[in-house]
């Protein structure tokens, strides 16, 4: 007998619970719901839940909450440590992005307990073990360049390297701030595909993002090919102007004097000495 198949085998009672959730498209289950579905005593229901966790059909997602491990993931259970795979199961279209994806691609050494998941649907934040899962919504046109990457043997949807970097610069609060986002860009540019990155920028059509990326590439002396740099400049208007970090009116006097980068139309309202350092 194949021990892995046996490990994921189900009793008739366990099967009814798991298959019922699968047919309903459910990804989450509470202890109270399990007791009601099983129509068994609390102790018996708890034993069944414990067995399903041991066999790899469920994973704990906080006190009294469980996540269903999809049958298509095969005979070997994920274990509760594969939080990225589990997090993407919380919504039907979720994928890993921002600082979480940057860490996977080796672009940052900063470890955080937050897992960022982009989704089109509304979802409230969750916890999986010691990690907080935060959901972010992007414009539909910005939800592309998603690939399935191997995380401990399981395919996890995630933004690719180039798109991850651009998203971190566009939403620095989801990447640890603009200083860290700039460092992620500097590290990624050593080995990413410039043509792909510029194509993504043009597809996004975000003038402010183009300006910020252009300024940061120049400031870090990154080797963007001249032909591609020219393509980006053609998308800017003489009146284009943006702040490197969001400008908050009435936020008090800055601790340094902002300067204006005329070439890119960027108001550098952060100490440049803080950039490109992880």
HUDA-V355475 format. One record per pair of residues at least 24 apart in sequence whose C-alpha atoms are under 10 Angstrom apart, sorted by sequence separation. I is the first residue (numbers start at 1). J is the second residue. D is the distance in Angstrom with one decimal. If there is no record, write none. Layout:
BEGIN
i=I j=J d=D
i=I j=J d=D
END
This chain:
BEGIN
i=14 j=38 d=8.8
i=53 j=77 d=9.0
i=55 j=79 d=9.2
i=56 j=80 d=8.8
i=59 j=83 d=9.6
i=93 j=117 d=9.5
i=94 j=118 d=5.4
i=95 j=119 d=6.8
i=119 j=143 d=8.7
i=161 j=185 d=10.0
i=164 j=188 d=9.7
i=165 j=189 d=9.3
i=211 j=235 d=9.5
i=238 j=262 d=9.4
i=240 j=264 d=8.4
i=241 j=265 d=4.7
i=242 j=266 d=5.1
i=243 j=267 d=4.6
i=244 j=268 d=5.4
i=245 j=269 d=6.6
i=13 j=38 d=7.5
i=54 j=79 d=8.5
i=61 j=86 d=9.0
i=93 j=118 d=8.1
i=94 j=119 d=4.6
i=118 j=143 d=8.3
i=142 j=167 d=9.0
i=207 j=232 d=9.3
i=210 j=235 d=8.4
i=211 j=236 d=7.8
i=238 j=263 d=9.6
i=240 j=265 d=6.0
i=241 j=266 d=5.7
i=242 j=267 d=6.1
i=243 j=268 d=6.3
i=244 j=269 d=6.2
i=245 j=270 d=7.2
i=53 j=79 d=8.4
i=54 j=80 d=9.9
i=60 j=86 d=9.9
i=61 j=87 d=9.5
i=91 j=117 d=9.0
i=93 j=119 d=5.7
i=94 j=120 d=7.7
i=162 j=188 d=7.7
i=198 j=224 d=9.6
i=210 j=236 d=8.3
i=238 j=264 d=9.4
i=239 j=265 d=7.9
i=240 j=266 d=8.5
i=241 j=267 d=7.4
i=242 j=268 d=8.9
i=243 j=269 d=6.7
i=244 j=270 d=7.4
i=53 j=80 d=8.8
i=59 j=86 d=8.1
i=88 j=115 d=9.8
i=90 j=117 d=9.2
i=91 j=118 d=9.3
i=92 j=119 d=8.1
i=93 j=120 d=6.9
i=94 j=121 d=8.6
i=161 j=188 d=7.5
i=162 j=189 d=8.8
i=165 j=192 d=10.0
i=237 j=264 d=9.9
i=238 j=265 d=8.0
i=243 j=270 d=9.4
i=58 j=86 d=9.9
i=87 j=115 d=7.7
i=88 j=116 d=9.5
i=91 j=119 d=7.0
i=92 j=120 d=9.0
i=93 j=121 d=7.9
i=161 j=189 d=9.9
i=185 j=213 d=8.5
i=189 j=217 d=8.8
i=207 j=235 d=7.4
i=208 j=236 d=9.1
i=216 j=244 d=9.3
i=236 j=264 d=8.4
i=237 j=265 d=9.1
i=29 j=58 d=9.0
i=87 j=116 d=8.7
i=88 j=117 d=6.9
i=90 j=119 d=9.7
i=91 j=120 d=8.9
i=92 j=121 d=8.3
i=138 j=167 d=9.8
i=162 j=191 d=9.9
i=194 j=223 d=9.2
i=195 j=224 d=9.4
i=199 j=228 d=9.3
i=202 j=231 d=9.0
i=206 j=235 d=9.7
i=207 j=236 d=6.8
i=211 j=240 d=8.4
i=215 j=244 d=8.9
i=236 j=265 d=8.8
i=28 j=58 d=9.1
i=29 j=59 d=10.0
i=30 j=60 d=9.8
i=34 j=64 d=9.9
i=87 j=117 d=7.4
i=88 j=118 d=8.9
i=91 j=121 d=7.4
i=161 j=191 d=9.6
i=162 j=192 d=6.6
i=182 j=212 d=9.7
i=186 j=216 d=8.4
i=194 j=224 d=6.8
i=195 j=225 d=8.9
i=198 j=228 d=6.9
i=202 j=232 d=7.8
i=205 j=235 d=8.8
i=207 j=237 d=9.1
i=211 j=241 d=8.1
i=212 j=242 d=8.0
i=233 j=263 d=9.2
i=14 j=45 d=9.9
i=17 j=48 d=9.6
i=27 j=58 d=9.6
i=28 j=59 d=9.6
i=29 j=60 d=9.7
i=30 j=61 d=9.4
i=33 j=64 d=9.8
i=34 j=65 d=9.9
i=84 j=115 d=7.4
i=88 j=119 d=9.2
i=91 j=122 d=8.8
i=161 j=192 d=7.2
i=162 j=193 d=7.4
i=166 j=197 d=8.0
i=182 j=213 d=8.8
i=185 j=216 d=8.2
i=186 j=217 d=7.7
i=194 j=225 d=7.7
i=197 j=228 d=9.7
i=198 j=229 d=8.5
i=201 j=232 d=8.3
i=211 j=242 d=7.4
i=212 j=243 d=8.2
i=213 j=244 d=9.6
i=233 j=264 d=8.1
i=17 j=49 d=9.8
i=28 j=60 d=9.8
i=29 j=61 d=9.3
i=30 j=62 d=9.6
i=31 j=63 d=8.8
i=32 j=64 d=7.7
i=33 j=65 d=9.6
i=34 j=66 d=9.8
i=83 j=115 d=8.4
i=84 j=116 d=9.2
i=91 j=123 d=7.5
i=161 j=193 d=9.1
i=162 j=194 d=8.5
i=165 j=197 d=9.0
i=166 j=198 d=10.0
i=185 j=217 d=8.2
i=190 j=222 d=8.1
i=195 j=227 d=9.9
i=199 j=231 d=9.8
i=208 j=240 d=7.9
i=211 j=243 d=9.3
i=212 j=244 d=6.2
i=28 j=61 d=8.7
i=30 j=63 d=8.9
i=31 j=64 d=5.0
i=32 j=65 d=9.0
i=84 j=117 d=9.0
i=90 j=123 d=8.4
i=162 j=195 d=10.0
i=163 j=196 d=9.0
i=183 j=216 d=9.6
i=186 j=219 d=10.0
i=189 j=222 d=7.0
i=190 j=223 d=8.5
i=195 j=228 d=7.3
i=198 j=231 d=8.3
i=199 j=232 d=9.7
i=202 j=235 d=8.4
i=207 j=240 d=7.7
i=208 j=241 d=7.5
i=209 j=242 d=8.9
i=211 j=244 d=8.8
i=212 j=245 d=9.3
i=14 j=48 d=6.8
i=18 j=52 d=8.9
i=30 j=64 d=5.6
i=31 j=65 d=6.2
i=90 j=124 d=9.8
i=162 j=196 d=7.2
i=163 j=197 d=7.1
i=166 j=200 d=8.4
i=182 j=216 d=6.8
i=186 j=220 d=6.9
i=189 j=223 d=8.0
i=194 j=228 d=7.9
i=198 j=232 d=7.6
i=207 j=241 d=9.0
i=208 j=242 d=5.8
i=13 j=48 d=8.4
i=14 j=49 d=8.5
i=17 j=52 d=9.9
i=29 j=64 d=8.5
i=30 j=65 d=4.5
i=31 j=66 d=7.7
i=90 j=125 d=9.8
i=162 j=197 d=5.5
i=166 j=201 d=7.8
i=182 j=217 d=8.9
i=185 j=220 d=9.3
i=186 j=221 d=9.0
i=187 j=222 d=9.7
i=189 j=224 d=8.4
i=194 j=229 d=9.9
i=207 j=242 d=8.8
i=208 j=243 d=8.2
i=209 j=244 d=9.2
i=29 j=65 d=5.9
i=30 j=66 d=6.1
i=90 j=126 d=8.8
i=161 j=197 d=9.1
i=162 j=198 d=9.2
i=170 j=206 d=8.9
i=186 j=222 d=7.1
i=208 j=244 d=8.8
i=11 j=48 d=9.5
i=14 j=51 d=8.7
i=15 j=52 d=9.8
i=28 j=65 d=7.3
i=29 j=66 d=5.2
i=30 j=67 d=8.8
i=163 j=200 d=7.0
i=182 j=219 d=9.9
i=183 j=220 d=9.2
i=185 j=222 d=9.3
i=14 j=52 d=7.4
i=28 j=66 d=5.7
i=29 j=67 d=6.3
i=97 j=135 d=9.8
i=98 j=136 d=9.7
i=136 j=174 d=9.2
i=162 j=200 d=8.0
i=163 j=201 d=8.8
i=166 j=204 d=9.7
i=170 j=208 d=8.5
i=171 j=209 d=9.7
i=182 j=220 d=8.7
i=18 j=57 d=7.6
i=27 j=66 d=8.5
i=28 j=67 d=4.6
i=29 j=68 d=7.5
i=87 j=126 d=8.7
i=96 j=135 d=9.5
i=97 j=136 d=9.1
i=162 j=201 d=9.8
i=170 j=209 d=6.0
i=18 j=58 d=8.8
i=27 j=67 d=5.7
i=28 j=68 d=6.0
i=87 j=127 d=8.9
i=95 j=135 d=9.6
i=117 j=157 d=9.7
i=118 j=158 d=9.2
i=134 j=174 d=9.7
i=169 j=209 d=7.3
i=170 j=210 d=9.5
i=10 j=51 d=9.3
i=11 j=52 d=9.9
i=26 j=67 d=9.0
i=27 j=68 d=5.2
i=28 j=69 d=9.6
i=87 j=128 d=7.6
i=94 j=135 d=8.5
i=117 j=158 d=8.8
i=118 j=159 d=9.4
i=169 j=210 d=10.0
i=10 j=52 d=8.2
i=26 j=68 d=7.7
i=27 j=69 d=7.9
i=86 j=128 d=8.0
i=94 j=136 d=9.5
i=167 j=209 d=9.2
i=170 j=212 d=8.5
i=9 j=52 d=9.5
i=14 j=57 d=9.5
i=25 j=68 d=10.0
i=27 j=70 d=8.3
i=90 j=133 d=9.3
i=94 j=137 d=9.8
i=166 j=209 d=7.9
i=169 j=212 d=7.7
i=170 j=213 d=9.1
i=8 j=52 d=8.5
i=26 j=70 d=9.9
i=83 j=127 d=9.8
i=84 j=128 d=9.6
i=87 j=131 d=9.6
i=91 j=135 d=9.4
i=166 j=210 d=9.3
i=169 j=213 d=7.6
i=7 j=52 d=9.9
i=10 j=55 d=8.4
i=25 j=70 d=9.9
i=83 j=128 d=6.7
i=87 j=132 d=9.4
i=88 j=133 d=9.4
i=90 j=135 d=9.8
i=104 j=149 d=9.5
i=218 j=263 d=9.9
i=8 j=54 d=8.9
i=9 j=55 d=7.5
i=22 j=68 d=8.3
i=82 j=128 d=9.8
i=83 j=129 d=8.2
i=87 j=133 d=6.7
i=166 j=212 d=9.9
i=215 j=261 d=7.8
i=218 j=264 d=9.4
i=7 j=54 d=8.5
i=8 j=55 d=5.2
i=9 j=56 d=9.6
i=10 j=57 d=9.1
i=21 j=68 d=7.9
i=22 j=69 d=9.5
i=81 j=128 d=9.3
i=83 j=130 d=9.5
i=84 j=131 d=9.8
i=86 j=133 d=10.0
i=87 j=134 d=9.3
i=104 j=151 d=8.9
i=166 j=213 d=7.9
i=169 j=216 d=9.7
i=215 j=262 d=9.8
i=7 j=55 d=5.5
i=8 j=56 d=6.4
i=9 j=57 d=9.3
i=22 j=70 d=7.5
i=80 j=128 d=8.4
i=81 j=129 d=8.4
i=83 j=131 d=7.8
i=87 j=135 d=9.8
i=95 j=143 d=9.5
i=165 j=213 d=9.8
i=215 j=263 d=8.1
i=216 j=264 d=9.7
i=6 j=55 d=8.8
i=7 j=56 d=7.9
i=8 j=57 d=7.2
i=21 j=70 d=9.8
i=22 j=71 d=8.2
i=80 j=129 d=7.8
i=81 j=130 d=10.0
i=83 j=132 d=9.9
i=84 j=133 d=9.3
i=97 j=146 d=9.3
i=214 j=263 d=9.2
i=215 j=264 d=5.9
i=5 j=55 d=9.9
i=7 j=57 d=9.9
i=18 j=68 d=7.7
i=83 j=133 d=9.2
i=96 j=146 d=8.9
i=214 j=264 d=6.6
i=215 j=265 d=8.5
i=216 j=266 d=9.9
i=4 j=55 d=9.5
i=18 j=69 d=9.2
i=19 j=70 d=10.0
i=95 j=146 d=7.5
i=96 j=147 d=9.9
i=145 j=196 d=10.0
i=213 j=264 d=9.2
i=214 j=265 d=9.7
i=215 j=266 d=7.1
i=18 j=70 d=9.2
i=19 j=71 d=9.0
i=95 j=147 d=8.9
i=96 j=148 d=9.9
i=211 j=263 d=9.2
i=212 j=264 d=7.6
i=214 j=266 d=9.3
i=215 j=267 d=9.9
i=18 j=71 d=9.0
i=95 j=148 d=9.0
i=211 j=264 d=5.5
i=212 j=265 d=8.8
i=215 j=268 d=9.1
i=219 j=272 d=8.5
i=104 j=158 d=9.3
i=105 j=159 d=9.9
i=107 j=161 d=8.8
i=210 j=264 d=8.8
i=211 j=265 d=6.7
i=212 j=266 d=6.8
i=105 j=160 d=8.4
i=106 j=161 d=9.5
i=145 j=200 d=8.4
i=211 j=266 d=6.5
i=212 j=267 d=9.5
i=220 j=275 d=8.7
i=101 j=157 d=9.9
i=102 j=158 d=10.0
i=105 j=161 d=6.5
i=144 j=200 d=9.0
i=208 j=264 d=9.7
i=212 j=268 d=9.5
i=216 j=272 d=9.8
i=219 j=275 d=9.1
i=220 j=276 d=7.3
i=101 j=158 d=6.6
i=102 j=159 d=9.1
i=104 j=161 d=9.3
i=107 j=164 d=9.7
i=208 j=265 d=9.1
i=219 j=276 d=9.3
i=100 j=158 d=9.3
i=101 j=159 d=6.8
i=102 j=160 d=9.2
i=107 j=165 d=8.8
i=116 j=174 d=7.8
i=142 j=200 d=9.1
i=208 j=266 d=8.5
i=27 j=86 d=9.7
i=100 j=159 d=10.0
i=101 j=160 d=8.0
i=102 j=161 d=7.4
i=105 j=164 d=8.9
i=115 j=174 d=9.9
i=116 j=175 d=9.4
i=142 j=201 d=10.0
i=144 j=203 d=9.8
i=216 j=275 d=8.8
i=96 j=156 d=7.7
i=97 j=157 d=9.1
i=98 j=158 d=9.5
i=101 j=161 d=7.9
i=102 j=162 d=9.8
i=114 j=174 d=9.5
i=144 j=204 d=9.7
i=216 j=276 d=8.9
i=28 j=89 d=8.8
i=67 j=128 d=9.0
i=95 j=156 d=7.4
i=96 j=157 d=6.3
i=97 j=158 d=6.1
i=98 j=159 d=8.2
i=102 j=163 d=9.9
i=142 j=203 d=8.3
i=143 j=204 d=9.5
i=27 j=89 d=6.5
i=28 j=90 d=7.4
i=65 j=127 d=9.5
i=66 j=128 d=9.0
i=94 j=156 d=9.6
i=95 j=157 d=4.8
i=96 j=158 d=4.5
i=97 j=159 d=5.6
i=101 j=163 d=9.8
i=102 j=164 d=6.3
i=141 j=203 d=8.2
i=142 j=204 d=6.1
i=8 j=71 d=9.3
i=26 j=89 d=9.7
i=27 j=90 d=6.2
i=28 j=91 d=9.9
i=65 j=128 d=9.3
i=94 j=157 d=7.5
i=95 j=158 d=5.0
i=96 j=159 d=6.5
i=97 j=160 d=8.7
i=101 j=164 d=6.5
i=102 j=165 d=7.2
i=141 j=204 d=7.0
i=142 j=205 d=9.4
i=26 j=90 d=9.1
i=27 j=91 d=7.9
i=62 j=126 d=8.4
i=63 j=127 d=9.4
i=93 j=157 d=8.9
i=94 j=158 d=8.7
i=95 j=159 d=7.1
i=96 j=160 d=9.6
i=97 j=161 d=9.8
i=100 j=164 d=9.2
i=101 j=165 d=9.0
i=112 j=176 d=9.4
i=141 j=205 d=9.5
i=142 j=206 d=9.9
i=26 j=91 d=9.7
i=27 j=92 d=8.9
i=61 j=126 d=7.9
i=62 j=127 d=6.0
i=63 j=128 d=9.7
i=85 j=150 d=9.5
i=98 j=163 d=9.1
i=99 j=164 d=8.0
i=102 j=167 d=9.9
i=110 j=175 d=9.8
i=139 j=204 d=9.6
i=8 j=74 d=8.5
i=9 j=75 d=8.5
i=26 j=92 d=9.8
i=61 j=127 d=6.0
i=62 j=128 d=6.0
i=63 j=129 d=9.2
i=85 j=151 d=7.3
i=97 j=163 d=8.8
i=98 j=164 d=5.7
i=99 j=165 d=8.9
i=102 j=168 d=8.3
i=110 j=176 d=8.7
i=178 j=244 d=8.0
i=179 j=245 d=9.8
i=8 j=75 d=5.6
i=25 j=92 d=9.0
i=60 j=127 d=9.5
i=61 j=128 d=4.3
i=62 j=129 d=6.1
i=84 j=151 d=7.7
i=85 j=152 d=9.0
i=89 j=156 d=9.5
i=97 j=164 d=6.2
i=98 j=165 d=7.5
i=101 j=168 d=9.6
i=108 j=175 d=9.6
i=178 j=245 d=6.9
i=7 j=75 d=7.4
i=8 j=76 d=7.1
i=60 j=128 d=7.0
i=61 j=129 d=5.9
i=62 j=130 d=8.7
i=83 j=151 d=9.6
i=84 j=152 d=9.8
i=85 j=153 d=9.8
i=88 j=156 d=7.3
i=96 j=164 d=9.3
i=97 j=165 d=9.4
i=98 j=166 d=8.9
i=99 j=167 d=9.2
i=177 j=245 d=8.8
i=178 j=246 d=9.9
i=5 j=74 d=8.7
i=6 j=75 d=8.3
i=7 j=76 d=7.7
i=8 j=77 d=7.3
i=59 j=128 d=8.7
i=60 j=129 d=7.0
i=61 j=130 d=9.3
i=62 j=131 d=9.8
i=82 j=151 d=7.5
i=85 j=154 d=6.9
i=87 j=156 d=9.4
i=88 j=157 d=7.4
i=98 j=167 d=6.1
i=99 j=168 d=6.9
i=4 j=74 d=9.3
i=5 j=75 d=5.4
i=6 j=76 d=9.9
i=7 j=77 d=8.4
i=59 j=129 d=9.3
i=61 j=131 d=9.5
i=82 j=152 d=7.1
i=84 j=154 d=9.6
i=85 j=155 d=7.4
i=86 j=156 d=9.0
i=88 j=158 d=9.2
i=97 j=167 d=7.9
i=98 j=168 d=5.3
i=110 j=180 d=9.0
i=4 j=75 d=5.7
i=5 j=76 d=7.7
i=81 j=152 d=9.4
i=82 j=153 d=9.5
i=84 j=155 d=9.9
i=85 j=156 d=5.5
i=97 j=168 d=8.6
i=98 j=169 d=9.1
i=3 j=75 d=9.3
i=4 j=76 d=6.0
i=82 j=154 d=8.7
i=84 j=156 d=7.1
i=85 j=157 d=8.4
i=98 j=170 d=9.7
i=103 j=175 d=10.0
i=108 j=180 d=8.1
i=173 j=245 d=9.8
i=2 j=75 d=9.7
i=3 j=76 d=9.7
i=4 j=77 d=8.8
i=78 j=151 d=9.9
i=79 j=152 d=9.8
i=84 j=157 d=9.2
i=98 j=171 d=8.1
i=99 j=172 d=9.0
i=102 j=175 d=8.3
i=107 j=180 d=9.9
i=108 j=181 d=9.1
i=172 j=245 d=8.3
i=78 j=152 d=8.0
i=84 j=158 d=9.5
i=98 j=172 d=8.6
i=99 j=173 d=9.5
i=100 j=174 d=9.1
i=101 j=175 d=9.7
i=107 j=181 d=9.6
i=170 j=244 d=9.9
i=171 j=245 d=9.7
i=172 j=246 d=9.7
i=78 j=153 d=8.3
i=98 j=173 d=9.4
i=99 j=174 d=6.4
i=100 j=175 d=8.2
i=108 j=183 d=7.9
i=109 j=184 d=9.7
i=169 j=244 d=9.4
i=170 j=245 d=9.7
i=78 j=154 d=7.7
i=98 j=174 d=6.0
i=99 j=175 d=4.5
i=107 j=183 d=8.2
i=108 j=184 d=6.2
i=169 j=245 d=9.6
i=76 j=153 d=9.5
i=77 j=154 d=9.9
i=97 j=174 d=9.0
i=98 j=175 d=5.8
i=99 j=176 d=7.3
i=107 j=184 d=5.3
i=108 j=185 d=9.9
i=76 j=154 d=10.0
i=97 j=175 d=9.5
i=98 j=176 d=9.4
i=99 j=177 d=10.0
i=106 j=184 d=9.1
i=107 j=185 d=8.1
i=102 j=181 d=9.4
i=107 j=186 d=8.9
i=108 j=187 d=8.3
i=73 j=153 d=9.6
i=74 j=154 d=9.5
i=107 j=187 d=6.0
i=108 j=188 d=9.5
i=73 j=154 d=7.2
i=99 j=180 d=9.3
i=103 j=184 d=9.4
i=106 j=187 d=8.9
i=107 j=188 d=6.2
i=73 j=155 d=8.7
i=99 j=181 d=8.5
i=102 j=184 d=7.3
i=106 j=188 d=8.7
i=107 j=189 d=9.9
i=98 j=181 d=9.4
i=102 j=185 d=9.8
i=105 j=188 d=8.8
i=99 j=184 d=9.1
i=102 j=188 d=9.2
i=186 j=275 d=9.7
i=187 j=276 d=8.6
i=186 j=276 d=6.5
i=187 j=277 d=10.0
i=179 j=270 d=8.8
i=183 j=274 d=9.6
i=185 j=276 d=8.0
i=186 j=277 d=9.2
i=187 j=278 d=9.7
i=178 j=270 d=8.9
i=179 j=271 d=9.3
i=182 j=274 d=9.4
i=183 j=275 d=6.6
i=184 j=276 d=7.5
i=179 j=272 d=8.8
i=182 j=275 d=6.0
i=183 j=276 d=3.8
i=184 j=277 d=8.8
i=179 j=273 d=9.2
i=180 j=274 d=8.9
i=181 j=275 d=8.5
i=182 j=276 d=5.1
i=183 j=277 d=5.4
i=184 j=278 d=7.9
i=179 j=274 d=6.0
i=180 j=275 d=7.2
i=181 j=276 d=7.9
i=182 j=277 d=7.9
i=183 j=278 d=5.9
i=178 j=274 d=9.2
i=179 j=275 d=4.6
i=180 j=276 d=6.7
i=181 j=277 d=9.3
i=182 j=278 d=8.9
i=178 j=275 d=7.6
i=179 j=276 d=6.2
i=180 j=277 d=6.6
i=181 j=278 d=8.9
i=178 j=276 d=9.2
i=179 j=277 d=6.8
i=180 j=278 d=5.8
i=179 j=278 d=7.8
i=176 j=278 d=10.0
i=110 j=278 d=7.6
i=109 j=278 d=7.4
i=108 j=278 d=7.0
i=107 j=278 d=9.5
END
